[in-house]
Amino acid sequence: FGSHGSGAEGLGLSTRLHAWLSPPAGPGRACSAGQPPMAPRRQGSHQAQPMPPGAVGAGSSRPAAPPSGGRGAPASALEELMRRKGVDEAWDALEEMQRSGLRTDRFTVSRMLMKTLADARRFWDVNKVNRSVALVDRFIQQQPEEADEVLFNALLDTHCRMKDVPGLQATFQTMRRLGIQPSHVTLGILVKAYGQACDIKSVLRLWDEMVEQRQQANAVTYGCMINACVRCGQTEKALEIFNEMKRFRKHCNTILYTTLIKGYGNEKDLNHALSLFKEMKDEGVPYNTIAYNSIIDVCIKCSAMQAAEDIFREMIGIESSVQPDLITYSTLLKGYCQVGNLDKALHIAETIKARGLKCDELVYNTLMDGCVKANDLSAGVGLFAEMMNSGMRPSSITHSIFLRLYQRNGYKGNASDAVAQLYQHHGLDRPHGLDKPSRGRGAKSKRGCAK
């Protein structure tokens, strides 16, 4: 691990680590703690970079990770422990090492943090993530000469995923205080984090201040910036950055175009969205399902059902290699319900089933909301029964839809009772919020009203 603690304390920990690692590592993967301390490195000291969350860039790939332990060095005991027993055991060992004054290396700690984030994509455990961040912070405090840009990027990326802006700011300040030069990866993570927080001032400030990093920016960094601008309602600024990318021929990327199309959808600017969609074909940028779904969604938002149908026909045409998914059909279904065409919406629902896709709660709620617009109580009740038979449970959104549906069908004063009876018929409890009001101080009796 570098330099050792002395005496029985260090020896005891070494023994425990070897017990953790039993059976012993094979030839060429030494687990001893005799790894010499490594000279501190700054920017670029790791080969592998953490990617910003939601980063974009078709054709971009993460460079290969260095050999275990860094550039041909044998694996550290912590890394071997993580490989054999899991990252939780490795964090336990690191915590004990820190209490004992033992050292480790930045390569191992970075990979432990990245592994924790990778595991969190499957199941987010905030306590585990917080603990890993605290131990990395302590590592930087105890071994500041070991910290480098890649380790800080991993830590910033973690704060970004946690939507922890104060933690992100404190980490970036520490990075600057230690004189570690940020990279374009750092810039991408920062603008992504502030974009999530809808802090457009910080997004634009960083983009203007970090000139050197902006000059190094690739499609991933630009994608983070464009996405941040769109999230903050700054589509024109996003387009300005996109046009800057065009000058360097870095713009031919499906996700970049899709992000801008979504931005125009938020502004209900169908013409510019369609123009960008056509430009993709002219520039040789491939369409994918997300691109088609995005432009169809813009059409729906702008009540342009004919345009949505035309694009859908192109999507399923013989010259297209792109297949519609549940989102495609759900978006079209939503559009038909919005314009009151319940028959076509129900036809889309049948197509979903015929394609072997499963109607989810969103689909059923959208259809039942369409029944409200079409004032079709019987269709709504039938869809509710179908939803129950599929094993789904109604949500609060479902409750509110049926309140409106019964109210539109003449159940003015007793719509709540009608919804409750529907639920009870299907073996469900009375929906929350539909309980009969008690006659407390705020309730008026019929006799009181008569007065």
C-alpha positions in Angstrom: 0.0 0.0 0.0 3.0 2.3 0.0 4.4 3.2 3.4 3.1 1.1 6.3 2.0 1.8 9.7 4.3 0.3 12.3 3.8 -2.2 15.1 1.0 -4.7 15.9 -1.7 -2.4 14.5 -0.3 -2.5 10.9 0.6 -6.1 11.2 -3.0 -7.0 12.3 -4.5 -5.2 9.4 -2.2 -6.9 6.9 -3.2 -10.3 8.4 -6.9 -9.4 8.0 -6.4 -8.3 4.5 -4.8 -11.6 3.6 -7.6 -13.4 5.3 -10.1 -11.4 3.2 -8.2 -12.4 0.1 -8.1 -16.1 0.8 -7.5 -18.1 -1.3 -4.2 -16.3 -2.3 -3.9 -14.6 -5.7 -2.4 -16.5 -8.5 1.1 -15.8 -10.1 1.5 -12.3 -11.4 -1.2 -10.8 -9.2 0.6 -10.2 -6.0 -1.5 -9.1 -3.0 1.3 -8.0 -0.7 1.3 -4.6 0.8 4.8 -3.8 -0.4 3.8 -1.6 -3.3 6.1 1.4 -3.4 4.6 4.9 -3.2 4.0 6.5 -6.6 5.0 10.0 -7.6 2.0 12.3 -7.6 0.5 13.0 -11.0 -1.9 15.6 -12.2 -3.9 15.9 -15.3 -3.9 12.7 -17.5 -2.3 10.5 -14.9 -5.0 7.8 -15.4 -5.8 6.5 -18.8 -9.4 5.9 -18.0 -11.8 8.8 -17.6 -15.2 8.7 -15.9 -17.9 9.8 -18.3 -20.3 12.5 -17.3 -23.8 11.3 -16.5 -26.0 11.4 -19.6 -22.9 12.2 -21.7 -23.5 12.1 -25.4 -21.3 11.5 -28.4 -21.9 8.8 -31.0 -18.6 7.1 -31.8 -16.9 8.3 -28.6 -15.6 5.6 -26.3 -13.9 5.5 -22.9 -10.2 4.7 -23.2 -9.1 1.4 -21.9 -8.3 1.3 -18.2 -4.7 0.9 -17.2 -3.4 -2.4 -15.9 -4.4 -3.1 -12.3 -2.5 -0.9 -9.9 -1.6 1.6 -12.7 0.7 1.2 -15.8 1.9 -2.3 -15.3 2.1 -2.3 -11.5 0.7 -5.3 -9.6 -2.8 -5.1 -8.3 -3.1 -3.5 -4.9 -4.6 -5.6 -2.1 -7.6 -3.4 -2.1 -8.3 -3.9 -5.8 -7.8 -7.6 -5.4 -10.2 -7.6 -2.5 -12.8 -5.6 -4.6 -12.4 -8.2 -7.4 -12.8 -11.2 -5.1 -15.2 -10.0 -2.4 -16.9 -7.0 -3.9 -16.6 -3.2 -3.5 -18.3 -3.0 -0.1 -15.6 -5.2 1.4 -13.0 -3.0 -0.2 -14.5 0.2 1.4 -14.5 -1.6 4.8 -10.8 -2.3 4.3 -10.0 1.2 3.2 -11.8 2.6 6.2 -9.7 0.4 8.5 -6.5 1.3 6.7 -7.3 5.0 7.1 -7.8 4.6 10.9 -4.5 2.7 11.0 -2.6 5.3 9.1 -1.9 3.0 6.1 -1.6 4.4 2.6 -3.1 3.3 -0.7 -3.0 4.6 -4.3 -5.3 6.8 -6.3 -5.8 4.2 -9.0 -7.5 1.8 -6.7 -9.7 4.5 -5.0 -10.8 5.9 -8.3 -11.8 2.4 -9.5 -13.6 1.6 -6.3 -15.7 4.8 -6.7 -16.4 4.1 -10.3 -17.5 0.5 -9.4 -19.8 1.9 -6.7 -21.4 4.3 -9.3 -21.8 1.4 -11.8 -23.5 -0.7 -9.1 -25.8 2.2 -8.3 -27.2 2.2 -11.8 -28.9 -1.0 -11.0 -29.9 -0.2 -7.4 -29.3 3.3 -5.9 -28.3 3.0 -2.2 -27.7 6.6 -1.0 -26.0 5.4 2.2 -23.4 3.4 0.3 -22.8 6.2 -2.1 -22.5 8.8 0.7 -20.1 6.5 2.6 -17.9 6.1 -0.5 -17.8 9.8 -1.0 -16.8 10.4 2.6 -14.0 7.8 2.4 -12.6 9.4 -0.8 -12.7 12.8 0.8 -10.7 11.4 3.7 -8.3 9.8 1.3 -7.7 13.2 -0.4 -7.2 14.8 3.1 -4.7 12.2 4.2 -2.9 11.8 0.9 -3.3 15.1 -1.0 -0.2 14.3 -3.1 -2.0 11.2 -4.5 -5.1 13.1 -5.7 -5.3 13.8 -9.5 -7.8 15.0 -12.1 -9.3 11.5 -12.7 -10.0 10.9 -9.1 -11.6 14.4 -8.8 -13.7 13.8 -11.9 -15.0 10.5 -10.4 -15.9 12.4 -7.2 -17.5 15.3 -9.1 -19.4 12.7 -11.3 -20.7 11.1 -8.1 -22.0 14.5 -6.7 -23.6 15.1 -10.1 -25.5 11.8 -10.0 -26.5 12.6 -6.4 -27.7 16.1 -7.5 -25.5 17.4 -4.7 -24.5 20.8 -5.9 -23.0 22.0 -2.6 -20.8 18.9 -2.5 -19.9 19.4 -6.1 -18.8 23.0 -5.4 -16.8 22.0 -2.4 -15.0 19.3 -4.4 -14.2 21.6 -7.3 -12.8 24.2 -4.8 -10.6 21.5 -3.3 -9.4 20.5 -6.7 -8.4 24.1 -7.5 -6.8 24.6 -4.1 -4.5 21.5 -4.7 -3.5 23.0 -8.0 -5.0 20.1 -10.1 -5.8 21.2 -13.6 -9.4 20.4 -14.7 -10.0 18.9 -18.1 -12.7 19.1 -20.7 -14.2 16.0 -18.9 -14.4 18.2 -15.7 -16.2 20.9 -17.6 -18.7 18.5 -19.0 -19.5 17.1 -15.5 -19.9 20.6 -14.1 -22.2 22.0 -16.7 -24.3 18.8 -16.6 -24.7 19.2 -12.8 -25.6 22.8 -12.9 -28.0 22.1 -15.8 -29.8 19.5 -13.7 -30.2 22.2 -11.1 -31.5 24.6 -13.7 -28.7 27.0 -12.7 -28.1 28.6 -16.1 -25.9 31.4 -14.7 -23.4 28.9 -13.4 -23.6 26.9 -16.6 -22.8 29.9 -18.8 -20.2 31.3 -16.3 -18.2 28.0 -16.3 -18.4 27.7 -20.1 -17.0 31.3 -20.5 -14.3 30.9 -17.8 -12.9 27.5 -18.7 -11.6 28.6 -22.1 -8.8 26.0 -22.3 -11.1 23.2 -21.5 -13.7 24.4 -23.9 -11.0 24.4 -26.7 -10.3 20.7 -25.9 -14.0 19.8 -25.8 -15.2 16.8 -27.8 -18.8 15.8 -28.7 -19.4 14.5 -25.2 -18.5 17.9 -23.5 -20.5 19.8 -26.1 -23.4 17.5 -25.6 -23.4 18.1 -21.8 -23.5 21.8 -22.5 -26.2 21.7 -25.1 -28.3 19.5 -22.8 -27.8 21.8 -19.9 -29.0 24.8 -22.0 -32.1 22.9 -23.2 -33.0 21.8 -19.7 -32.8 25.5 -18.6 -35.0 26.7 -21.4 -32.1 28.3 -23.3 -32.6 26.7 -26.7 -31.1 29.6 -28.6 -27.9 29.4 -26.6 -27.9 25.6 -27.3 -28.2 26.3 -31.0 -25.4 28.9 -30.8 -23.1 26.2 -29.3 -24.3 23.7 -31.9 -23.4 26.1 -34.7 -20.0 26.5 -33.1 -19.6 22.7 -33.3 -20.5 22.8 -37.0 -17.5 25.0 -37.7 -15.3 22.3 -36.3 -17.4 19.5 -37.9 -18.1 18.0 -34.5 -21.9 18.2 -34.9 -22.7 15.0 -36.8 -24.2 13.2 -33.8 -27.7 11.8 -33.4 -28.1 12.6 -29.7 -27.0 16.3 -30.2 -29.7 16.7 -32.9 -32.2 14.9 -30.7 -31.5 17.2 -27.8 -32.1 20.3 -29.9 -35.3 18.8 -31.3 -36.5 18.3 -27.8 -35.6 21.9 -27.0 -37.7 23.2 -29.8 -40.5 20.9 -28.6 -40.4 22.5 -25.2 -41.0 25.8 -27.0 -43.6 24.3 -29.4 -41.6 25.4 -32.4 -42.5 22.7 -34.9 -40.9 24.3 -37.9 -37.4 24.5 -36.5 -37.7 21.0 -35.1 -38.8 19.6 -38.5 -35.9 21.5 -40.1 -33.4 20.0 -37.8 -34.9 16.5 -38.3 -34.5 16.9 -42.1 -31.0 18.3 -41.7 -30.0 15.1 -40.0 -30.6 13.2 -43.2 -28.9 15.8 -45.3 -25.8 15.7 -43.0 -25.8 11.9 -43.0 -26.6 11.7 -39.3 -28.4 8.4 -38.7 -31.9 8.3 -37.3 -32.7 6.1 -34.3 -35.8 5.3 -32.3 -35.1 8.2 -29.9 -34.8 10.7 -32.8 -38.1 9.5 -34.3 -39.8 9.5 -30.8 -38.6 13.0 -30.2 -39.9 14.6 -33.4 -43.2 12.7 -33.1 -43.5 14.1 -29.6 -42.9 17.7 -30.9 -45.7 17.1 -33.4 -48.1 16.0 -30.6 -47.2 19.0 -28.5 -48.0 21.2 -31.4 -51.3 19.4 -32.2 -49.9 18.4 -35.6 -51.3 14.9 -35.8 -50.9 14.7 -39.6 -47.2 15.5 -39.4 -46.8 12.9 -36.6 -48.6 10.2 -38.7 -46.4 11.0 -41.7 -43.2 10.7 -39.7 -44.5 7.4 -38.2 -45.2 6.0 -41.6 -41.6 6.9 -42.6 -40.4 5.2 -39.5 -42.1 1.9 -40.3 -41.5 2.1 -44.1 -39.5 -0.6 -45.9 -36.5 1.8 -46.3 -36.3 2.3 -42.6 -34.2 0.1 -40.3 -35.7 1.7 -37.2 -38.4 0.0 -35.2 -41.0 1.8 -33.1 -41.1 1.0 -29.4 -43.6 1.4 -26.6 -42.8 5.1 -26.3 -43.5 5.6 -30.0 -47.0 4.1 -29.7 -47.7 5.8 -26.3 -46.8 9.2 -27.8 -49.1 8.7 -30.8 -51.8 7.4 -28.5 -51.5 10.5 -26.4 -51.9 12.7 -29.4 -55.1 11.0 -30.6 -56.5 11.3 -27.1 -55.7 15.0 -26.9 -57.6 15.7 -30.1 -60.5 13.5 -29.0 -60.0 10.7 -31.5 -60.6 7.8 -29.1 -61.1 5.2 -31.8 -57.7 5.7 -33.2 -56.2 5.7 -29.7 -57.8 2.4 -29.0 -56.5 1.1 -32.3 -53.0 2.0 -31.3 -53.5 0.2 -28.0 -54.5 -2.9 -29.9 -51.3 -2.5 -32.1 -49.2 -2.4 -28.9 -50.6 -5.7 -27.8 -50.3 -7.2 -31.3 -46.6 -6.3 -31.3 -46.0 -8.2 -28.1 -45.5 -5.0 -26.1 -47.1 -4.6 -22.6 -49.4 -1.6 -22.0 -48.2 0.1 -18.8 -50.0 2.4 -16.4 -49.1 5.4 -18.5 -50.8 3.9 -21.5 -54.0 3.0 -19.6 -54.2 6.4 -17.9 -53.7 8.2 -21.2 -56.5 6.1 -22.7 -58.8 6.7 -19.8 -58.1 10.4 -19.9 -59.1 10.2 -23.6 -62.4 8.7 -22.4 -62.9 11.9 -20.3 -62.4 14.1 -23.4 -64.7 11.8 -25.5 -67.2 11.6 -22.6 -67.3 7.8 -22.9 -67.9 6.3 -19.4 -68.4 2.7 -20.6 -65.1 2.6 -22.5 -63.3 4.1 -19.4 -64.8 1.4 -17.1 -63.8 -1.3 -19.6 -60.2 -0.1 -19.7 -60.1 0.1 -15.9 -61.2 -3.6 -15.8 -58.5 -4.5 -18.4 -55.9 -2.7 -16.3 -56.9 -4.6 -13.2 -56.8 -7.9 -15.1 -53.3 -7.1 -16.2 -52.1 -7.0 -12.6 -51.6 -3.2 -12.4 -52.7 -1.0 -9.5 -54.4 2.3 -10.1 -52.4 5.4 -9.0 -53.6 8.8 -7.7 -53.6 9.9 -11.3 -56.1 7.1 -12.1 -58.3 8.3 -9.2 -58.4 11.9 -10.5 -59.2 10.7 -14.1 -62.2 8.7 -12.9 -63.5 11.6 -10.7 -63.5 13.8 -13.8 -65.0 11.0 -15.9 -67.9 10.4 -13.5 -68.5 14.1 -13.0 -68.8 14.7 -16.8 -71.4 11.9 -16.9 -73.7 13.5 -14.4 -72.3 12.3 -11.1 -71.9 15.8 -9.8 -72.3 15.4 -6.0 -71.6 11.7 -5.7 -68.7 11.1 -8.1 -66.5 10.1 -5.2 -69.0 7.4 -4.2 -69.2 6.2 -7.8 -65.4 5.8 -8.0 -65.3 4.1 -4.6 -67.9 1.6 -5.8 -65.9 0.9 -9.0 -62.8 0.2 -6.9 -64.7 -2.0 -4.4 -66.1 -4.0 -7.4 -62.5 -4.9 -8.3 -61.6 -5.8 -4.7 -59.7 -2.5 -4.1 -59.9 -0.3 -1.1 -61.6 3.1 -1.3 -59.0 5.4 -3.0 -57.1 7.7 -0.7 -58.6 11.2 -0.7 -62.1 9.9 -1.5 -63.0 9.2 2.1 -66.4 10.6 3.1 -66.0 14.0 4.8 -66.6 14.1 8.5 -69.0 16.7 9.8 -66.6 18.7 11.8 -66.5 22.4 12.3 -65.8 23.1 8.7 -68.7 20.9 7.3 -72.1 22.4 6.6 -75.2 20.3 7.3 -78.2 20.5 5.0 -80.1 22.2 7.8 -77.4 24.8 8.1 -77.5 25.4 4.3 -81.2 25.8 4.4 -80.9 28.6 6.9 
